[in-house]
């Protein structure tokens, strides 16, 4: 499974989304599950999946699907 597929899968599983719903338009609070609790669940899953530890500033800044790709890239994870 590619990093892109793993990244998408975290969103699918954390927020109970259909595969077709995954897009660059996904943003914090744009779907019912992506609230503060869902956000922390997603962060924990991403950290485990990619074996990284995000800084608090990065967790707060992780406001969209695309921003997450950028943040993971800083940790050497190529999700594109």
N, C-alpha and C positions, 0 to 999 in steps of 0.2 A: 504494500500500500504506500503510495507517495505521500509526502508531507502535506500536499494540497488536499488529498483525500482524508488524511487524518484530521487536518484542521476543520474541514467541512463536517466530518463525523462528530467532532466535539460539539459543534453548533446543533447538529441534528439531534443528538442524544440529550444534550443539556436542556434545550428549549423545545423538545418534542416537535421538530419541524419535518416537513416533507423535504426530500432531496431537492426538488424543484424550487423550493422557497429560498434556498441559499443564493445570495447575491451580494454584490458590493454595496447595495443600498441598505443592508442591515445595520441598524444603529441602536445604541443603548435606548431602552424604553420604546423602541419602535414595534416591538412584539410583546405580548403579555408576560412571557416568562423572563424577559431580560430586564429584571429589576435589580435592586441591590443584592438580594439573596441569590438570584440566578447568576448574576455577574460573578460573584465569588465562587460559585460552583463551577462555572465555566473556567475561571482562572485556575482553580485547583486542578481541573481536568487537563487543561493545556500544559500546566507545569509538569504534571505526571507524564503525559503523552510525549512531550518533547524534552523531558529531563532538564528543565530550566527553572530558575527561580527569578520571578519578576520582582522588580523593586516597587515600593508603594506608589511612587510617582507614575510608573508605567501602568500599574493596575488602575489608577484613577484616570489616566490618559487613554486607556483602552476603551474608546467610545464608539467604535464601529468595526465592522468586519475588516475593512481595509486597514484601519489603524492597527489592528491586531497583527496583521501580516507584517507591517512596518516594524512594530515592536519586537516581534519574534525574530525578524531579520537582524536586529541589533545583537541578538544572542546566538547568531550563527545558524539560525533555522531558516532555510529557504522554502517558503510556502508557495511561491509563484509557480 
